[in-house]
Amino acid sequence: MAIITKKVGKGRYAYLAVREGDKVVHKYLGPANSPYVIGKLADLKEVKMVPERFRTLFWDTDLANISLKKNARYVIERVLEFGSIDAVNWLQRVYTGRTILDAMAESAIVSDKSRNFWEMWFGTGRYA
């Protein structure tokens, strides 16, 4: 998924490029300078890298060196063990629920207390 801009006449317009099967489809978002499009760009950037506001969760690593794809388990563990609700909301935009639950199940980092809480949060625990 990416946001692209096209110049038409004197204006610049934004489109969301998404893959649907074998095709890439462009969906119109609006003028490139509209608040909606600017917000969409910020949202897209947030799901490609760890936002600066979560630096304290990754105190031992440079944020630029964290790959959300390669280091998924590391990111998930840190957010589930030390993160705020804001961090969990971001985590759920980045990863599927299944990915989060699988990483938590395999983790030796997430404490039993945290694991119990998140199992209830995601509706997978004994009391779900």
NORDAVEN-V515281 format. One record per residue. N is the residue number from 1. RES is the residue in one small letter. SS is DSSP state (@ for helix, = for strand, . for the rest). PSI is psi in radians with two decimals (* if undefined). NEAR is the number of other ideal C-beta (glycine too) atoms within 12 Angstrom. Layout:
BEGIN
[[N/RES/SS/PSI/NEAR] [N/RES/SS/PSI/NEAR]]
END
This chain:
BEGIN
[[1/m/./2.38/21] [2/a/=/2.74/21] [3/i/=/2.22/29] [4/i/=/2.72/24] [5/t/=/2.56/25] [6/k/=/2.44/17] [7/k/=/2.17/13] [8/v/=/1.99/13] [9/g/./-2.17/8] [10/k/./-0.06/7] [11/g/=/2.79/14] [12/r/=/2.31/19] [13/y/=/2.53/23] [14/a/=/2.52/30] [15/y/=/2.51/25] [16/l/=/2.09/25] [17/a/=/2.05/20] [18/v/=/2.61/17] [19/r/=/2.22/13] [20/e/=/1.70/12] [21/g/./-2.16/7] [22/d/./-0.11/6] [23/k/=/2.67/9] [24/v/=/2.17/15] [25/v/=/2.37/16] [26/h/=/2.14/20] [27/k/=/2.23/20] [28/y/=/2.30/21] [29/l/=/-0.62/30] [30/g/=/-3.01/22] [31/p/=/2.44/21] [32/a/./-0.42/23] [33/n/./0.16/16] [34/s/./2.61/18] [35/p/@/-0.61/14] [36/y/@/-0.83/18] [37/v/@/-0.71/25] [38/i/@/-0.71/19] [39/g/@/-0.72/17] [40/k/@/-0.70/26] [41/l/@/-0.75/25] [42/a/@/-0.73/16] [43/d/@/-0.76/21] [44/l/@/-0.69/23] [45/k/@/-0.65/21] [46/e/@/-0.43/23] [47/v/./0.11/23] [48/k/./-0.31/22] [49/m/./2.84/24] [50/v/./2.16/33] [51/p/./2.61/28] [52/e/@/-0.57/16] [53/r/@/-0.21/17] [54/f/@/0.29/28] [55/r/@/-0.67/19] [56/t/@/-0.40/19] [57/l/@/-0.41/29] [58/f/@/0.90/28] [59/w/./-0.42/11] [60/d/./0.11/13] [61/t/./2.53/18] [62/d/./2.21/14] [63/l/@/-0.58/23] [64/a/@/-0.37/12] [65/n/@/-0.03/15] [66/i/./2.07/28] [67/s/./2.11/18] [68/l/./-0.43/28] [69/k/./-0.91/15] [70/k/./-0.58/10] [71/n/./0.55/23] [72/a/@/-0.83/26] [73/r/@/-0.74/27] [74/y/@/-0.84/26] [75/v/@/-0.81/39] [76/i/@/-0.79/40] [77/e/@/-0.81/30] [78/r/@/-0.76/34] [79/v/@/-0.75/40] [80/l/@/-0.58/36] [81/e/@/-0.63/28] [82/f/@/-0.14/23] [83/g/./2.86/29] [84/s/./3.08/17] [85/i/@/-0.66/13] [86/d/@/-0.75/17] [87/a/@/-0.67/27] [88/v/@/-0.70/29] [89/n/@/-0.73/20] [90/w/@/-0.76/30] [91/l/@/-0.71/38] [92/q/@/-0.35/24] [93/r/@/-0.47/22] [94/v/@/-0.75/32] [95/y/./2.67/28] [96/t/./2.77/15] [97/g/@/-0.70/21] [98/r/@/-0.74/15] [99/t/@/-0.75/21] [100/i/@/-0.82/33] [101/l/@/-0.70/27] [102/d/@/-0.76/18] [103/a/@/-0.70/31] [104/m/@/-0.70/37] [105/a/@/-0.60/21] [106/e/@/-0.19/17] [107/s/./2.41/25] [108/a/./-0.08/13] [109/i/./-0.73/20] [110/v/./2.14/28] [111/s/./2.80/16] [112/d/@/-0.68/15] [113/k/@/-0.82/12] [114/s/@/-0.74/24] [115/r/@/-0.77/27] [116/n/@/-0.79/19] [117/f/@/-0.86/21] [118/w/@/-0.54/32] [119/e/@/-0.69/23] [120/m/@/-0.70/15] [121/w/@/-0.80/23] [122/f/@/-0.04/28] [123/g/./0.58/12] [124/t/./-0.04/20] [125/g/./-3.03/18] [126/r/./-0.53/9] [127/y/./0.18/11] [128/a/./*/12]]
END
